[in-house]
């Protein structure tokens, strides 16, 4: 996930949405009905729910968290020895908990990946400027070619690079970018112009995500796409881009060998972009201000060149899936997700070179193991099956969950809901629960019931402009029409002692997202993870026992379709 102590789209989503199951609700349950139904049903199933709920402990989470984020696992990069050790550990723990293999007789689902590593010895020239890899820019290609180049490719500024009919916004209207390189602003037009009423104000839509911008540039036939990095609208600093976009990059194996993608995908630092605009005779800020007002594009009369030398090979990674069969409706599943992968290690880095990924996402992987253990300890299984999907290659663009959604082991039409666990709260208990993408589905009604039990309130995520709903594995399910919930500990400490701890720990960990300092710490207060694991255990239990399936809210773009 891209967070630390973090429609054209409608048409595309609708085209791949799961079919509506016969027993799915036509309309959302009202909250009182949902609560009364689930409360009645839980009495008929597990009699020891309360004791199991209370037994979820710090130890259940701390031990696997410490193990998975240890140097021995080498940063859990897919296809490395770190993956092998991670898979062995996860499958062993699921087996010990008594869960069944989720993919026939196996706990694993193979994920076919294409690993592409760009030679870092590259320079990008734009006009009279020469930009250095990782300092000023990053560039890569998803094409299966040893050499991929832009040669004097004409630059065109396309504002936010958005084609969104439902918002009456098309930055590409009347523009032919075939063979050209588009320069794109990060986020979407609502971020810095919320009073315009366009998009969703400061709350990011999928049009603001970098992945969408490359996809749209590819659909438009561009040769290259360069996104201008700015920390506030991106919601992360340049070091995150430099670390995440260098070294081995993974994609899913495609039939066209990446030919449908733009040849070069890259980022420019803000200072580099300002130089480019100045050389083109423009002021970057003035052009950005124009782009905020409405659909906008402008020829820059300046050319870009860069050559990317690729080493690439096909490889296999794996998702892990385990299942607790339902007692009455075993073919219907509630699926919990977390991602096990991180960034591995950087052999060129002196000193500590392992990206341990303790917070992101050994916390979620540890919590999902604790969750699985709790479900296995119920004296009667929930009516529906509960499955635990721990996916690979999230850091490379949600690839493991995307592969699963495209090649579902459990048919999507039998998938009741998805509940995601990513980068969980290591800052102690909170009074509130932050709902990422608040207002999207009935799952929030179940979440409110569970939060009320803990004396907590539901609040919107504290930075909706960062678009976190589109940045973790639940999004792969949402795009297919499966109601997906992502919620985490909020920003209101439970008490004064927690507030003091939170302030101290934030000083220590700030800036550790996708850095080598994202390491396990013995002094982490994991009571917030325990609290949230109990919360989501409660949600999943009630969804798995409810008479009707949860549905998307009417305002959501992710409806299931017949």
C-alpha positions as CSV (number, residue, x, y, z in Angstrom):
1,X,0.0,0.0,0.0
2,X,1.1,3.5,-0.6
3,X,0.6,5.0,2.8
4,X,2.5,5.4,6.0
5,X,0.8,5.3,9.5
6,X,-0.5,5.7,5.5
7,X,-17.2,7.1,-16.1
8,X,-14.7,5.9,-18.6
9,X,-13.7,4.1,-15.5
10,X,-17.3,3.1,-14.9
11,X,-17.6,1.7,-18.4
12,X,-14.4,-0.2,-18.0
13,X,-15.4,-1.6,-14.6
14,X,-18.9,-2.5,-15.7
15,X,-17.5,-4.5,-18.6
16,X,-15.7,-6.9,-16.2
17,X,-18.1,-6.9,-13.3
18,X,-19.1,-10.2,-11.8
19,X,-22.5,-11.6,-12.4
20,X,-25.2,-11.1,-9.8
21,X,-25.7,-14.3,-7.8
22,X,-29.3,-15.5,-7.3
23,X,-29.2,-14.8,-3.6
24,X,-27.5,-11.4,-3.8
25,X,-29.6,-8.5,-2.6
26,X,-31.2,-6.1,-5.1
27,X,-31.0,-3.3,-2.5
28,X,-28.8,-2.7,0.5
29,X,-30.0,-4.0,3.8
30,X,-30.9,-1.2,6.2
31,X,-28.5,-1.2,9.1
32,X,-31.0,-2.2,11.8
33,X,-32.1,-5.2,9.7
34,X,-28.6,-6.3,9.0
35,X,-27.6,-6.0,12.7
36,X,-30.7,-7.9,13.9
37,X,-30.3,-10.7,11.3
38,X,-26.6,-11.2,12.0
39,X,-27.0,-11.1,15.7
40,X,-29.7,-13.7,15.6
41,X,-27.6,-15.9,13.3
42,X,-24.4,-15.7,15.3
43,X,-26.3,-17.2,18.3
44,X,-27.2,-20.2,16.1
45,X,-23.6,-20.8,15.0
46,X,-20.5,-20.3,17.1
47,X,-21.2,-20.3,20.8
48,X,-17.6,-19.3,21.6
49,X,-17.4,-16.3,19.3
50,X,-16.9,-13.8,22.2
51,X,-14.1,-15.8,23.8
52,X,-12.3,-16.3,20.4
53,X,-12.7,-12.6,19.7
54,X,-11.1,-11.7,23.0
55,X,-8.3,-14.2,22.6
56,X,-6.8,-12.4,19.6
57,X,-3.6,-11.1,21.2
58,X,-0.4,-9.2,20.7
59,X,1.5,-12.5,20.7
60,X,-0.6,-13.8,17.8
61,X,0.5,-10.8,15.7
62,X,4.0,-10.0,17.1
63,X,5.6,-13.3,16.4
64,X,4.7,-13.6,12.7
65,X,5.4,-9.9,12.2
66,X,8.9,-10.2,13.6
67,X,9.6,-13.3,11.5
68,X,8.3,-12.0,8.2
69,X,10.1,-8.7,8.5
70,X,13.4,-10.2,9.7
71,X,16.6,-10.0,7.6
72,X,16.4,-13.7,6.9
73,X,13.4,-13.0,4.6
74,X,15.5,-10.5,2.6
75,X,12.7,-8.0,2.0
76,X,10.2,-10.6,0.6
77,X,10.8,-9.7,-3.1
78,X,8.8,-11.9,-5.5
79,X,10.7,-14.8,-7.2
80,X,13.7,-14.6,-4.8
81,X,14.7,-16.7,-1.8
82,X,12.7,-14.3,0.2
83,X,9.5,-15.5,-1.5
84,X,10.4,-19.1,-0.9
85,X,10.9,-18.5,2.8
86,X,7.7,-16.5,2.9
87,X,5.6,-19.1,1.2
88,X,6.9,-21.9,3.4
89,X,6.1,-19.9,6.5
90,X,2.6,-18.8,5.5
91,X,1.5,-22.3,4.3
92,X,3.0,-23.9,7.4
93,X,1.1,-21.5,9.6
94,X,-2.2,-22.0,7.8
95,X,-1.8,-25.7,7.9
96,X,-1.0,-25.6,11.7
97,X,-4.2,-23.5,12.2
98,X,-6.2,-26.3,10.6
99,X,-7.3,-24.5,7.4
100,X,-7.7,-26.3,4.2
101,X,-5.7,-25.6,1.0
102,X,-7.7,-23.0,-1.0
103,X,-6.7,-24.1,-4.5
104,X,-7.6,-27.7,-4.7
105,X,-5.0,-29.6,-2.8
106,X,-2.6,-26.7,-2.8
107,X,-2.2,-23.5,-0.7
108,X,-0.6,-21.8,-3.7
109,X,-1.7,-20.2,-6.9
110,X,0.9,-19.6,-9.5
111,X,1.2,-16.1,-10.8
112,X,3.0,-15.7,-14.2
113,X,5.1,-12.6,-14.0
114,X,7.4,-10.8,-16.4
115,X,10.4,-9.4,-14.6
116,X,12.0,-6.5,-16.4
117,X,15.1,-4.7,-15.1
118,X,16.2,-1.5,-16.7
119,X,19.9,-0.7,-16.8
120,X,20.3,2.3,-14.5
121,X,23.0,3.7,-16.9
122,X,20.6,5.9,-18.8
123,X,20.1,9.6,-19.4
124,X,17.0,11.4,-20.7
125,X,17.5,14.4,-22.8
126,X,14.8,16.9,-23.3
127,X,15.7,20.0,-25.4
128,X,19.1,21.1,-24.0
129,X,18.6,19.3,-20.7
130,X,20.2,16.1,-19.7
131,X,18.4,14.4,-16.8
132,X,20.0,11.8,-14.5
133,X,18.3,8.5,-13.6
134,X,16.8,8.5,-10.1
135,X,18.0,12.1,-9.4
136,X,15.8,13.9,-12.0
137,X,13.8,11.2,-13.6
138,X,13.0,7.5,-13.8
139,X,12.1,5.6,-17.0
140,X,11.1,2.0,-17.7
141,X,9.2,-0.1,-20.2
142,X,6.7,-2.8,-19.9
143,X,7.6,-4.1,-23.4
144,X,9.4,-7.4,-23.8
145,X,12.3,-5.8,-25.8
146,X,15.9,-5.6,-24.9
147,X,16.1,-2.0,-26.2
148,X,13.3,0.5,-26.1
149,X,13.8,4.1,-27.1
150,X,12.3,7.4,-27.6
151,X,14.1,9.3,-30.3
152,X,13.3,13.0,-30.6
153,X,9.8,12.3,-29.6
154,X,7.7,15.4,-29.6
155,X,6.4,16.5,-26.1
156,X,2.7,17.4,-25.6
157,X,1.4,18.7,-22.3
158,X,-2.0,17.0,-21.7
159,X,-2.9,18.5,-18.3
160,X,-4.1,15.7,-16.0
161,X,-4.2,13.2,-18.9
162,X,-7.8,12.3,-18.1
163,X,-10.6,11.1,-20.4
164,X,-13.7,11.0,-18.2
165,X,-17.0,11.4,-20.1
166,X,-19.0,11.3,-16.9
167,X,-17.2,14.4,-15.7
168,X,-17.3,16.0,-19.1
169,X,-13.6,16.1,-19.2
170,X,-11.2,14.9,-21.9
171,X,-7.7,16.3,-22.0
172,X,-7.1,14.4,-25.3
173,X,-10.1,15.7,-27.2
174,X,-9.1,16.5,-30.8
175,X,-5.5,15.5,-30.2
176,X,-3.4,12.9,-32.0
177,X,-0.5,11.8,-29.8
178,X,0.6,8.9,-31.9
179,X,4.4,8.6,-31.6
180,X,4.5,11.6,-29.2
181,X,5.4,11.7,-25.5
182,X,2.7,13.1,-23.2
183,X,3.6,15.1,-20.1
184,X,1.0,14.6,-17.3
185,X,0.2,16.1,-13.9
186,X,-0.3,13.8,-11.0
187,X,-3.6,13.4,-9.2
188,X,-6.9,14.6,-10.8
189,X,-8.3,18.1,-11.5
190,X,-10.3,18.2,-8.3
191,X,-7.3,18.1,-6.0
192,X,-6.1,21.7,-6.3
193,X,-9.4,23.1,-7.6
194,X,-12.1,21.6,-5.3
195,X,-14.4,24.6,-5.6
196,X,-14.9,23.8,-9.3
197,X,-17.2,20.9,-8.4
198,X,-15.3,18.7,-10.8
199,X,-14.6,15.1,-10.0
200,X,-14.8,14.6,-6.2
201,X,-13.0,17.7,-4.9
202,X,-9.9,16.8,-3.0
203,X,-10.9,13.1,-2.8
204,X,-8.9,11.4,-5.5
205,X,-10.7,9.3,-8.1
206,X,-9.0,6.6,-10.1
207,X,-8.3,9.2,-12.8
208,X,-5.7,10.6,-10.4
209,X,-3.7,7.4,-10.1
210,X,-0.4,7.0,-12.0
211,X,-1.6,3.6,-13.3
212,X,-4.6,5.1,-15.0
213,X,-2.5,7.8,-16.6
214,X,-0.2,5.3,-18.3
215,X,-3.2,3.2,-19.3
216,X,-5.0,6.1,-20.9
217,X,-1.8,7.3,-22.7
218,X,-1.5,3.8,-24.1
219,X,-5.1,3.9,-25.3
220,X,-4.4,7.2,-27.0
221,X,-1.4,5.7,-28.9
222,X,1.3,7.8,-27.3
223,X,4.9,6.6,-27.5
224,X,5.8,7.8,-24.0
225,X,4.2,9.1,-20.9
226,X,6.0,11.2,-18.2
227,X,4.2,12.1,-15.0
228,X,5.4,15.2,-13.1
229,X,6.0,14.4,-9.5
230,X,4.8,16.7,-6.8
231,X,4.8,15.5,-3.2
232,X,1.4,16.9,-2.1
233,X,-0.8,15.6,-5.0
234,X,1.2,12.4,-5.2
235,X,1.0,11.9,-1.4
236,X,4.6,10.7,-1.3
237,X,8.1,12.1,-1.9
238,X,10.4,11.6,-4.8
239,X,12.5,9.0,-2.9
240,X,9.4,6.7,-3.0
241,X,9.3,7.0,-6.8
242,X,13.0,6.5,-7.2
243,X,13.1,3.4,-4.9
244,X,9.9,1.8,-6.3
245,X,10.6,2.4,-10.0
246,X,14.2,1.2,-10.0
247,X,15.5,-2.3,-9.9
248,X,13.4,-5.3,-11.1
249,X,9.9,-4.3,-12.2
250,X,7.2,-6.8,-12.6
251,X,4.1,-7.1,-14.8
252,X,1.8,-9.8,-15.6
253,X,2.6,-11.9,-18.7
254,X,0.5,-10.6,-21.6
255,X,-0.2,-12.2,-25.0
256,X,1.0,-9.1,-26.9
257,X,4.3,-8.9,-24.9
258,X,3.5,-5.4,-23.7
259,X,3.1,-4.0,-27.2
260,X,-0.2,-2.2,-26.2
261,X,1.6,-0.2,-23.6
262,X,3.4,3.1,-24.3
263,X,7.0,2.4,-25.0
264,X,8.4,4.5,-22.2
265,X,6.7,5.1,-18.8
266,X,8.4,7.6,-16.5
267,X,8.4,10.3,-14.0
268,X,10.1,13.7,-13.8
269,X,10.9,15.6,-10.7
270,X,9.2,19.0,-10.3
271,X,12.5,20.8,-10.8
272,X,13.2,18.8,-14.0
273,X,9.7,19.6,-15.3
274,X,10.1,23.3,-14.6
275,X,13.3,23.3,-16.7
276,X,11.5,21.5,-19.5
277,X,8.6,23.9,-19.5
278,X,11.0,26.9,-19.3
279,X,13.0,25.6,-22.3
280,X,9.7,25.3,-24.2
281,X,9.0,28.9,-23.5
282,X,6.3,28.2,-20.8
283,X,5.9,28.7,-17.1
284,X,5.1,25.3,-15.5
285,X,2.8,26.8,-12.8
286,X,0.9,28.9,-15.3
287,X,0.3,25.9,-17.5
288,X,-0.8,23.9,-14.5
289,X,-3.2,26.6,-13.5
290,X,-4.8,26.4,-17.0
291,X,-5.0,22.6,-16.7
292,X,-7.0,22.9,-13.5
293,X,-9.7,25.0,-15.1
294,X,-10.9,22.5,-17.8
295,X,-9.7,20.0,-20.3
296,X,-6.3,21.2,-21.6
297,X,-3.5,20.2,-23.9
298,X,-0.6,22.1,-25.5
299,X,2.2,21.3,-27.9
300,X,5.5,22.0,-26.3
301,X,7.7,22.1,-29.5
302,X,10.5,20.3,-27.7
303,X,11.7,16.7,-28.0
304,X,12.6,13.9,-25.7
305,X,15.0,11.1,-26.1
306,X,15.9,8.2,-23.9
307,X,17.0,4.6,-24.4
308,X,16.1,1.9,-21.9
309,X,18.2,-1.3,-22.0
310,X,16.1,-4.1,-20.5
311,X,16.9,-7.5,-19.1
312,X,13.8,-9.4,-18.9
313,X,12.6,-12.9,-18.1
314,X,9.4,-14.7,-17.3
315,X,9.1,-16.0,-13.8
316,X,6.6,-17.4,-11.4
317,X,5.5,-16.0,-8.1
318,X,2.6,-17.2,-6.0
319,X,-0.5,-16.2,-4.1
320,X,-1.3,-18.1,-1.0
321,X,-4.9,-19.1,-0.3
322,X,-6.4,-21.1,2.6
323,X,-10.0,-21.8,3.4
324,X,-12.2,-22.5,6.4
325,X,-15.2,-24.3,4.7
326,X,-18.6,-22.9,5.6
327,X,-21.0,-25.0,7.7
328,X,-24.1,-24.4,5.5
329,X,-23.1,-22.5,2.3
330,X,-19.5,-23.7,1.6
331,X,-19.5,-22.5,-2.0
332,X,-20.0,-18.9,-1.0
333,X,-16.9,-17.1,0.3
334,X,-15.9,-14.1,2.3
335,X,-12.3,-13.4,1.3
336,X,-9.7,-11.6,3.5
337,X,-6.7,-10.2,1.7
338,X,-3.2,-9.0,2.5
339,X,-0.1,-8.8,0.5
340,X,3.1,-10.6,1.6
341,X,5.6,-9.0,-0.8
342,X,7.9,-6.0,-0.4
343,X,10.9,-4.5,-2.2
344,X,13.7,-7.0,-1.4
345,X,17.2,-5.6,-1.1
346,X,19.5,-3.3,-3.0
347,X,22.9,-4.8,-3.4
348,X,24.3,-1.4,-4.5
349,X,23.4,0.2,-1.3
350,X,26.1,0.4,1.4
351,X,25.2,-0.6,5.0
352,X,21.7,-1.7,5.6
353,X,20.3,-2.7,2.2
354,X,17.3,-4.7,3.1
355,X,13.8,-3.3,2.7
356,X,12.2,-5.3,5.4
357,X,8.7,-4.0,4.9
358,X,7.6,-4.5,8.5
359,X,4.8,-2.0,8.5
360,X,4.1,-2.5,4.7
361,X,3.0,-5.2,4.9
362,X,4.3,-7.8,7.4
363,X,1.7,-6.3,9.7
364,X,-1.2,-7.3,7.4
365,X,0.3,-10.7,6.8
366,X,0.7,-11.3,10.5
367,X,-2.8,-10.1,11.2
368,X,-4.3,-12.4,8.5
369,X,-2.6,-15.3,10.2
370,X,-4.1,-14.3,13.5
371,X,-7.5,-13.9,11.8
372,X,-7.3,-17.4,10.3
373,X,-6.3,-18.9,13.7
374,X,-9.3,-17.2,15.3
375,X,-11.8,-18.5,12.7
376,X,-10.3,-22.0,13.0
377,X,-10.9,-21.8,16.8
378,X,-14.7,-21.2,16.4
379,X,-16.6,-24.3,17.7
380,X,-18.9,-24.0,14.6
381,X,-17.7,-22.5,11.3
382,X,-19.6,-19.6,9.9
383,X,-22.4,-20.5,7.4
384,X,-20.3,-19.3,4.5
385,X,-16.7,-20.2,3.8
386,X,-14.0,-17.8,4.9
387,X,-10.9,-17.7,2.8
388,X,-7.6,-16.0,3.3
389,X,-5.7,-14.7,0.2
390,X,-2.2,-13.5,0.8
391,X,-1.0,-12.1,-2.6
392,X,2.2,-11.4,-4.3
393,X,3.5,-8.3,-6.2
394,X,1.3,-5.7,-4.6
395,X,4.2,-3.3,-4.7
396,X,4.5,-3.7,-8.4
397,X,0.9,-2.5,-9.1
398,X,-1.4,-4.9,-7.3
399,X,-0.3,-7.7,-9.7
400,X,-1.1,-10.7,-7.4
401,X,-4.6,-9.6,-6.7
402,X,-5.2,-8.6,-10.3
403,X,-4.0,-12.0,-11.5
404,X,-6.3,-13.6,-8.9
405,X,-9.3,-11.5,-10.0
406,X,-8.7,-12.4,-13.6
407,X,-8.1,-16.1,-12.7
408,X,-10.2,-16.5,-9.6
409,X,-9.9,-19.8,-7.8
410,X,-13.2,-19.1,-6.1
411,X,-15.6,-17.9,-8.8
412,X,-16.3,-14.2,-8.4
413,X,-20.0,-14.8,-8.6
414,X,-19.6,-16.9,-5.4
415,X,-17.5,-14.2,-3.7
416,X,-19.7,-12.4,-1.2
417,X,-17.2,-9.7,-0.1
418,X,-13.5,-8.8,0.2
419,X,-12.0,-7.4,3.4
420,X,-8.4,-6.1,3.0
421,X,-5.6,-5.7,5.6
422,X,-2.6,-3.5,4.6
423,X,-0.1,-1.5,6.6
424,X,-1.9,-1.8,9.9
425,X,-1.8,0.5,12.9
426,X,1.3,0.3,15.0
427,X,0.5,3.4,16.9
428,X,-1.7,2.0,19.6
429,X,-5.5,1.9,20.1
430,X,-7.7,4.5,18.6
431,X,-11.2,5.9,19.3
432,X,-12.0,6.0,15.6
433,X,-11.9,3.7,12.6
434,X,-10.7,5.3,9.3
435,X,-12.8,4.0,6.4
436,X,-10.8,4.2,3.1
437,X,-13.2,5.2,0.3
438,X,-16.0,5.9,2.7
439,X,-19.6,5.5,1.5
440,X,-19.0,2.7,-1.1
441,X,-20.8,-0.4,0.2
442,X,-23.0,-2.0,2.8
443,X,-19.9,-3.5,4.4
444,X,-19.6,-0.2,6.3
445,X,-22.9,-1.1,8.0
446,X,-21.3,-4.2,9.4
447,X,-18.2,-2.2,10.2
448,X,-20.2,0.3,12.2
449,X,-21.9,-2.5,14.2
450,X,-18.4,-4.0,15.0
451,X,-17.0,-0.5,15.8
452,X,-19.9,0.3,18.1
453,X,-19.0,-2.8,20.1
454,X,-15.6,-1.4,20.7
455,X,-16.9,2.1,21.5
456,X,-15.4,3.5,18.3
457,X,-16.7,5.8,15.6
458,X,-16.3,5.6,11.8
459,X,-14.6,8.5,10.1
460,X,-13.4,9.2,6.6
461,X,-9.7,8.5,6.0
462,X,-7.6,11.5,6.9
463,X,-6.2,12.0,3.4
464,X,-8.9,11.1,0.8
465,X,-7.0,13.1,-1.8
466,X,-4.3,10.4,-1.8
467,X,-6.7,7.9,-3.4
468,X,-5.8,5.0,-1.1
469,X,-8.9,3.1,-2.1
470,X,-7.3,2.5,-5.5
471,X,-3.9,1.6,-4.0
472,X,-4.3,-1.8,-2.4
473,X,-5.5,-5.2,-3.2
474,X,-9.2,-4.8,-2.5
475,X,-9.3,-2.6,-5.6
476,X,-8.8,-5.7,-7.8
477,X,-12.0,-7.1,-6.4
478,X,-13.9,-3.8,-6.5
479,X,-13.2,-3.5,-10.3
480,X,-14.8,-6.9,-10.7
481,X,-18.0,-5.9,-8.8
482,X,-17.2,-7.6,-5.5
483,X,-18.0,-5.3,-2.5
484,X,-14.6,-4.6,-0.9
485,X,-13.8,-3.0,2.5
486,X,-10.6,-1.3,3.5
487,X,-10.6,0.2,7.0
488,X,-7.9,0.8,9.6
489,X,-7.1,2.4,12.9
490,X,-7.9,6.1,12.9
491,X,-6.0,9.2,14.1
492,X,-7.6,9.6,17.5
493,X,-5.5,8.0,20.2
494,X,-7.5,6.0,22.8
495,X,-6.0,7.8,25.8
496,X,-3.3,10.3,26.8
497,X,-0.6,7.6,27.2
498,X,-1.3,6.4,23.7
499,X,-1.1,9.9,22.4
500,X,2.3,10.4,23.9
501,X,3.5,7.1,22.5
502,X,2.0,8.0,19.1
503,X,3.8,11.3,19.0
504,X,7.2,9.7,19.9
505,X,6.8,6.8,17.5
506,X,5.8,9.0,14.6
507,X,9.0,10.9,14.9
508,X,10.9,7.6,14.7
509,X,9.1,6.1,11.7
510,X,8.2,9.2,9.6
511,X,9.8,8.9,6.2
512,X,10.2,5.1,6.5
513,X,7.7,4.2,3.8
514,X,9.5,2.1,1.2
515,X,12.8,2.7,3.0
516,X,15.2,0.4,4.8
517,X,14.1,1.9,8.1
518,X,10.7,0.2,7.8
519,X,11.8,-2.4,10.3
520,X,10.2,-4.3,13.2
521,X,10.6,-2.6,16.5
522,X,10.3,-4.3,19.9
523,X,8.7,-1.2,21.3
524,X,5.9,-1.1,18.8
525,X,2.5,-1.0,20.6
526,X,0.5,-3.6,18.6
527,X,-2.7,-3.1,20.6
528,X,-4.1,-1.1,17.6
529,X,-3.6,-4.0,15.3
530,X,-5.2,-6.3,17.8
531,X,-8.1,-3.9,18.0
532,X,-8.5,-3.8,14.2
533,X,-8.1,-7.5,13.8
534,X,-10.9,-8.1,16.3
535,X,-13.0,-5.5,14.5
536,X,-12.6,-7.1,11.0
537,X,-13.0,-10.6,12.5
538,X,-16.4,-9.4,13.7
539,X,-17.3,-7.9,10.3
540,X,-16.3,-11.0,8.4
541,X,-18.1,-13.3,10.8
542,X,-21.4,-11.4,10.5
543,X,-21.1,-11.1,6.7
544,X,-20.5,-14.9,6.5
545,X,-23.6,-15.6,8.5
546,X,-26.0,-12.9,7.1
547,X,-29.1,-13.9,5.0
548,X,-28.3,-11.5,2.2
549,X,-25.1,-10.4,0.5
550,X,-23.8,-6.9,1.0
551,X,-24.2,-4.6,-1.9
552,X,-22.5,-1.5,-3.3
553,X,-24.1,1.9,-2.4
554,X,-26.1,3.4,-5.3
555,X,-23.4,6.1,-5.7
556,X,-20.6,3.6,-6.2
557,X,-19.1,2.9,-9.6
558,X,-18.5,-0.7,-8.9
559,X,-22.0,-2.3,-9.1
560,X,-22.3,-6.0,-9.8
561,X,-23.9,-6.5,-13.2
562,X,-26.3,-9.2,-14.6
